[in-house]
Amino acid sequence: MGKDLPVLPLGGTSQSTELPEDFIYSRVFCQKENSPPLRLLMDFLKSRGQSPNTPLNLEEGALEDWAWVHVALGYHRERKPIHVFCVRDRGTYRDVYDQEKKLFLDLFTAQSDIEAQLAMEYVTRCRFILTTRMTEKDVTDEGYDFNGWILEFYQEQCNGIVQIDKQGFYSPKGELIVDMSVSDED
């Protein structure tokens, strides 16, 4: 399920052959020890009026596994799915977890305001990072909403903080608390 995992860039540090601007990445830095099984995410999405499509080749029992790494979830038959990755502080993709965590902690070293320190605390204490990847040229408003529900689930269920590339970190109320937007002058 997670063979192409190390493609989780913030800006231009992609290890993928595709250009970083082709994708929109968002993350939840989660403090809970384990990620909930995918079945709970599916149930949450359905309770919000969403109809997630899972891959046909999804192994039996995979929705009950807490140690999942990667899944593609479709929100519309005519659109590319949203890829959801989960890297942890232990296990196979710990190097990706460490790289992501270090990248964000390095970004916070120059910031001293209270909100940045709060976000840095979440990043420091996170046990796993949930990352979503959407194809920018293919995603619709429906896809943005679907992605938002995924982020909300992990933020609420796993004591997490949401980060969206080219935007920043968001409070549980959905307010931008650390602006990391890219201006035209940068």
Protein Blocks (a to p, Z undefined) as FASTA:
>chain_A
ZZmmmmccehjlcfbfbdfklpccdddddfbfbdcdfklmmmmmmmnopacdddfklceh
klmpmkbfbdcddfbfkbccdddddddfedjklmmmmmmmmmmmmmmmmpcbfklmmmmm
mmmmpmbdcdddddfklpcfklmmmmmmmmmmmmmmnopadddehibccdfkopafbdcb
dcfkZZ
